[in-house]
Amino acid sequence: MVAKGGGGMSKLTVRLPEGLHHRLRQKARVTSLTLNQMIINSLQAGLAQESAKLSEKEKAISALQETGLIRKLGEGYNDLVKKGEKVNRDTLYKSLSSKIKGKSLSEIIIEDRGRL
């Protein structure tokens, strides 16, 4: 694997536990790579896995949105919740209770999904 990124190289001194250093040296020897190349490859693989996890999370959110199990708040809430502005429980309760009017949660959900 070739180092990807900004093109240039940076020099970095890192303190590693002896056991980890030994494992990296062994793996580098087995794969016929330099220790430096092995460390770069390991870091890139770890970062790639981290990115894949984030994309899995995004996939899950997308699937839940498509099924209607979660969705962004509608336009009616934009005035209530603005960037940097805190909404207290009572204000939110008053806003939501005007929609409830004695209905069960399932009735509200069914009614709301009909507007999608």
N, C-alpha and C positions, 0 to 999 in steps of 0.2 A: 504494500500500500504506500502511496506517495503522499507526503504531507500536502494538504490542501489549505488554501487560505490566502493570506495576504502576500504571498510570493516570497518575501524575505524570511530570514530565520532569526530567531531570538535565542540568546544564550540564557539558560536558567539553571540555577543550582537548587537541587531539591534533596532534602533529607528523607531517606526511605528506611523503613524497618528492615533489619537484616534479612528476615525471612522473605519479604517481598522482593528485595534486591536479588536474593538467591534464585527465587522462582523466575524472575524476569531474565536473569542470565541463562538459566537452564533452557527456558523457552526460546530465547534468541539463538542459542547454540543448536538446538534441535531443528529450528526453522532456517538456519543459515543466515540469520540477520544480525546486524550489529545491535548492541544493547540499546543504542539511541533509536534505531529504527523500530525495535520491539516496543519501546516505551511510547513512541509517537503512534504506532499502530494501536496499542492498547487504549491510549487516550482517545483517539478518533473513534474507536469501536464503542467505548463507553459513552461518548457524547452522542453518537448516532443512536444508541439504544435509548438514551434520554429523550431525544427528539422523537423517536418512534412512539414512546409512551405518551407524549403530548398529543401526537396525532391520533392515537387510539382514543384518548379522552375526547378529542374533538369529534371523532367518528361517533362515539357513544352519545354525545350531546346532540349531534345532528340526527341520529336515529330516534332519539327521544322526542326531538322537536317534530320530526316527520310523523310520528304516531300521535302527536298531540299531548303526550304526557308532560312535556314542559314547553314553555314558550316565553318569549320576551313579553314584558308588560306592554299593554296597548297604549295608544295615544292618550287615553284618558288619564293615565298615571304620569305622563311626562311633566305636567305642571306640578304635580304633587311631589315628585322625586326629581330634583334638579341636581346637576353636578355640584358637589361640595356642600349641598344643603341637607341637613339632618331632618328626618321626619319622625316625630314622636309617635308613640303607640296610639294615643287618642285620635290624632289627626288621621292616621291610616285607618283606624277602626271606623271612624265616622264616614270616611270615603267608601270603604268597603260595605258597611252596613246599609248604605243607601241602595246598594245593588241587591243585597240579600233579601230583605223584606219578607222574612219568615220562610224562605225556601230552604230546602235541604241542600247540602253540598253537591250531591249528585245532580239535582235539578239545575243548579247554577252551572255546573260543568257542561251538562248537555246543552243548555241554552247558549253558553258561551261558545262552544264548539260549532254550533249552528251558524255563528257569525263569521267563521273563518273563511 
